[in-house]
Amino acid sequence: MGFSQLLDNFCSITHLEKASEPGGYGLPSEETYNYPSTPKLTNVPCYVFHKGVADSAKVEQGGPNHTIRETIKLILLVDTDIRLNDRIEVNEVTYIAGVPLNLRGHHIEVRAARVADNV
């Protein structure tokens, strides 16, 4: 059984893109960062690791809605193009990637934080 067969989930990865907007009225241009509407990489094999129910997800009470906070560890193949602050969608849940770590040229490990959802 190879390593790629252990990756039982699929994710979509969208890279953060930089654009500059004119400042107008003699002001310098502004750099803005945004995500395009379509992901750059789709059907990327991955493995999602949840530390435990108590550690990975927390519900914060607030008005008028509650917010879910969750951090996961994502395992990817070594040739996957993933960067800091990429948007990752796994099982219809959106995460923002942390610093990707290349572990001895074997695989990539990324900690990702869930984008705030209201319950």
Secondary structure, DSSP 8 states (H G I E B T S, - for coil): --HHHH--EEEEEE--EEEEE--BTTB--EEEEE--SS-SEEEEEEEEE---HHHHEEEE--SSS-EEEEEEEEEEETT----TT-EEEETTEEEEE---EEETTTEEEEEEEE--EE-
